[in-house]
């Protein structure tokens, strides 16, 4: 008898999610809520989705404090690392040039390239605080 297994939808995990996941709980209520959301994502949805990252994420989570970087790397050690197809680079640049993908001082535009590889697949989701929340720094 044939046995079929369900294919999990893929979710691209951006580097801020990984950082919030392993960071010490913040006193800042906005940061703390993002940390809790990242933990909830990991705890409640890891069995429903295949979390994936890119080489851009790997490079970003290696920066900073060596101990924290190691914790971030350990958190993603079992995740699939996406490869960027040349076609995705062309499409990403067209989206950026057309203003469909905003450029920021952060490397968010680089995150779009591997995610575009998954438009051919069903059920793709993206989890990134920087795409859904206003990341404009507040004046002090």
PADOKE-376335 format. One record per residue: x, z, y of N, C-alpha, C in turn; residue in one letter. Coordinates in steps of 0.02 Angstrom, whole numbers, plus 50000, padded with zeros to 5 digits. Atoms other than C-alpha are relative to their C-alpha. Example, Ala and Ser with C-alpha at 12.3 -4.5 7.8 and 13.67 -1.06 7.14 Angstrom:
2
500455000049941506155039049775500455000050060a;499584999749941506845035749947499615003750055s;
//
This chain:
140
500425000049942500005000050000500455000050062x;499645000249937500614996050175499855006150042x;500094994349956500895010350293500194997850070x;499895001849931500745007350478500145006250041x;499884994549954501465018350610499844997750071x;500185001649931500845018850788500644999450042x;499455000749954502035012650919499835004050062x;500114995949941502205025151059500114996050063x;499865003149935502035018951236500645002950029x;499374997749971503675020151331499895002550071x;500024997149933503905030851486500725000250025x;499334999949969505405027851598500075006550039x;499864993649968506135044551651500544999050053x;499545000749944506975044251821500425006450006x;499524994449999508455055751859499755006450032x;500264993849970507495067851970499605004049951x;500394996450051506365072151824500475004149956x;499514996550042507885076651718500305005950038x;499724994649959508615086851860499525005950006x;500504994749995507005096451886499905003649933x;500114997250067506855099151698500495005649984x;499494995150021508485108751678500225004850054x;499784995749944508685116751849499705006949996x;500244993249992508495135251881499384999750045x;500635000249963506725138651947500125001450074x;499904999549928506705136152135499505004750033x;500454996049958505965147752266499564995650044x;500395004849960505345132352360499394998049959x;500605001450040503525129952304499934992649981x;500065007250017503605110852311500484998349943x;499505001350053505205110052208499795003449935x;500224996450060504535123252088499434996449965x;500565003750031502945113152060500254993749965x;499715005950032503985097752021500385002149936x;499664997550060505025108051900499505001449944x;500524998550050503455114151812499704993549972x;500275006450023502775096351805500484996549952x;499505003050045504395090151727500015003549932x;500014996150063504355104151598499364998449960x;500635001650034502525100451560500024993149969x;499925006750027502915082051539500395000249934x;499564999650059504305086151415499655003549942x;500324996050053503295099151319499364996849973x;500665002350020501595090851316499954992649981x;500075007250011501965072251307500564996849960x;499445002950037503605069851213499784997349932x;500245002450065502635067751051499534994050006x;500475005549989501435054951128500334993750027x;499655005649968502695043851219500734999849978x;499285000750009504435037151193500315000150070x;499664999549935505435043051343500634995749997x;499425004349996506755030451397500335001050068x;499624999649938508115030351530500424993750007x;499555005749989509335017751603500715002650011x;499304998249985511205017451632500055002850071x;500014997349932510795020851815499855007549997x;500174992950008509985037351764500595003849971x;499424996650030511465041751654500555001250052x;499484999249949512665038751798499815005450051x;500224995249950511625049051919500005007249974x;500044993150026511385064151805500685002849982x;499324997550012513255065351775500345002750063x;499724997849936513565068951959499875007450012x;500124993149979513705086152036500355005149956x;499734994450038514065102751954500084998149926x;499855002050069514895100051784499545003349949x;500444996550047513845113251695499294997250003x;500675002849993512215106551765499974992849973x;499975006950025512745088651726499975000049924x;500014999650073513065093651546499315001749974x;500684998350020511335101451534499544994050006x;500415006049990510545085651603500154994949945x;499825004750052511515074851480499735002149932x;500284997550063510985085951335499254998849996x;500735000950000509165084551388499804992849983x;500175007150013509215065451376500394997149941x;499555002550052510425064051230499644996149944x;500365003550053509075058051109499574994350025x;500425005349972508245045751228500334993249994x;499765006950001508395026951218500254998150070x;499725002549936509505019351354499844992650003x;500205007049992508785002951417500574995650020x;499535005149978509804987251436499644995850052x;500305004149948509514976551589500104992749982x;499975007250014509104958351553500124996350065x;499885003949938509704945151677499354998050035x;500645001949970507894939551703499705005750040x;500274994249964507434957151756500355000950067x;499644999649936508794957151889499734995050051x;500275005149955508114940951962499315002150025x;500674997849980506324947451963500035006050046x;499934994149958506854964152035500224998150071x;499775002149933507774955552178499444996550038x;500565003349967506254944752214499495005150025x;500474994749979505134960252221500285003850060x;499684996549944506374968952336499984995750063x;500005004649943506534953652448499314999150030x;500695000949977504634952152459499715006450029x;500254993749974504474970352509499535003649953x;500444996850048503494974752352500305006549973x;499654994050021504804987752305500405002450059x;499644997749940505404998452450500725001949984x;499324997850005507255000952474500065006950032x;499894993449972507805018752503500745001449999x;499294998250003509465027452528500195001949930x;499914998450071509265032752347500044993549962x;499935006250038509615020152211499364998249963x;500645001350033507765018652170499914992649983x;500075007150015507864999652180500344998249935x;499655001450063509094999852034499585002249940x;500424997750055507835009351929499474994849981x;500515004950014506604995051942500254994749951x;499755005450042507744982751853499875001249926x;500154999250071507664990551679499255000849986x;500724999150013505824994851698499654993349996x;500315006650003505414976651727500054996849931x;499945002550068506014973151551499395001849957x;500544997650042504494982351488499314997350021x;500645002849982503134972451576499714995849944x;500245003950057503014962451416499685004649947x;500254995350050502554978151320499395003750025x;500604996449981500894987251320500145007450006x;499984992749996500675005151372500595002850037x;499424997349964502185006751485499775004250059x;500124995549944502135021151608500665001550033x;499394997949966503395027051736499885006850031x;500054993349973503695045051784500575001150048x;499484998949950504625047351945499685003250061x;500264996749940504315059552086500134995750061x;499835003749940505175048052209499534994250013x;500455005549990503915034152181499305002350021x;500684997849988502345044752196499945005050057x;500024994849948502815057752326500414997750059x;499635001649940503395056152503500665003949999x;499354996950005505255059652492500365000450068x;499704999749934505535059252680500225007150014x;499764993249987506635074152726499625003050059x;500354996549947505755087052831500515002250053x;499564997849946506505091153001500095007649996x;499904992850005507305108353004499915003350067x;
//
